Amino acid sequence: MLVVRLRLLIATLWVGSLWTVGYLVAPALFATLPDRVLAGTIAGSLFRIEAWLAVACGIALAMLFSYRTRDDAAPLRKSLLRLTLGMLACTLIGYFCIQPFMAALREAAAVSGGVMGAGAKTQLGILHGVASGIYLIQSLLGVGLILRLRSLR
């Protein structure tokens, strides 16, 4: 029973932080701070913390799903593991693959006097859209993970 509760606690921490940073704090920063660069810098720091928290939670949950308890069946554990690995993959792709390209575009603009060309703006917009889509997929996988874990109680 302790393993089942620990799984739910870690998943709740992960999914709750994902939703809080992505859908509450980051939009609030851009809505309230007059300097968009400052808002972006703070949001970027929060997303970095969120990414590392996601990696830690994903690894911990994957390890916990390797323990069989009397409360869960193998097909359910496999389903939970798939959801966890899907969420972890979203983090790895979104933050550790796409984000560096976005940072490089911003850095290039900063080096050239803060002016970003039309092509770079288009690329940044596309990358931001892809990253946002991956974040949404991760959020929806999180809903599935929490709902399935709650069924074990």
N, C-alpha and C positions, 0 to 999 in steps of 0.2 A: 504493500500500500504506500510505503514511503517513496518508492520509485515512481509510482503513478502520480503522486502529488508533486514530486520534484519536477517531473516532466511538465506538468501543467504550470507550475510556477515559472520555470525557465521560458516556456513558450509564451506565457502571458507577459513576462518582462520584455521579451524580444518583440512580439507583435505590438504591445502597447507603446514601446519606445519608437517603433517604426511609424505607427500612426501619429504619435504626438509630434515627432520631429517633422515628418513629411507633410502632414495635413493641418497642423495647428501652428507650430512655432515658426517654421520657415515662411509660410504666407504672412504671418503676423509681423515678422521682421520687415518684409518688403512693404507691408501696408503702413507701418508706423515710423520706420526710420526714413528720414529725408534723403540720406545718402545711400543709393543703391549698391555702390561698391562695398560700403561697410556692411550692409545687410547681406550681401553675397558672401563676404568674408566670414561673417558669423555663421551663416547658414552652412557654408562649406565646412567649417570646423565641426559643427553639430553633425553633419552627414558623415564626416570622417569618424567621429566617435560612434555613431550609429552603425557604420560598416564594421568596425572592429567588434562592437558588441554583438552584431549579427553573426560574425565568424565564431566568436566564443560560444554563443548560445547554440548555433547550428552544430558545432562539434560536440558540445555537451549533450544535446538532444540525440544526436546520432549514436553516441556511446550509450546513452540510457535506453535507447530502443533496442540495443543488443541484449539487454536483460529481459528475460521473459518473466512476467509475474503471473500469478494465478487469475488476475483480473482481465488479462487481455489475451487475445488469440493471435496467432501468427499472421493471418491476413490483415488484421487491423494494425499490428505493429509495422508490417511492410508498407501499408498505406500511409501511416504516420511518418515513417522514414522517408518515403517518396516525397511527401509534402515538405518535410524538413530539408531534404537535399535540393528540392526545387527552389525553396526560399534562399538557401545558401548559394545556389548557382546564380540566382538573380542578384545577390549582393556582389558576388565575384565578378559577374559580367558588368553590372551597372556601375559599381564604384571602382573596381580595380582594373577594368578594361576600358570603359567608355570615359570615365571621369578624367583620366590622364590626357586624353585627346582634347577634351574641353579645356583643361588647364593650359595645355600647350597653345591653343588658339588665343586664350586670354593673355598669356604671357607674351606671345608675339605682338598682340595689340599694345600691351604696356610698353614693350621695347620700342615700338614705332610711334611713341608719343601718345598712346591711348586711343589711337584711331584704328578702328577695325574696318577692313574693306568689306564690300558687299558679299563677296564670295565667302569670306571668313564668317560673316554674320549668318549667312545661309547655312554653312556647315555647323556652326554653333547651335543654331536653331534646330536643325535636324538631330544633332547629337543629344540636345536637351530633351527633345520630344521622345527619342528612343529611350533615354534614361528614365524619363517620367513614366513611359509605358511599362518598362521593366519594374519600376517601383510599384506601380499599380498592380501588376501581376503578382509581385511578392506580397503585397497587402492582401489580395484576394486569397492567395495560398495560405496566408496567416489566418484568415477567417476559417477556412476549412480545417486547418490544424487545430485551432482552439475548439471548434465545434466537435471535432472527432475526439479530442482529448476529454472534453466535458462529458462525453457519452460513457467514459470509463468510470465515472464517479459512482 
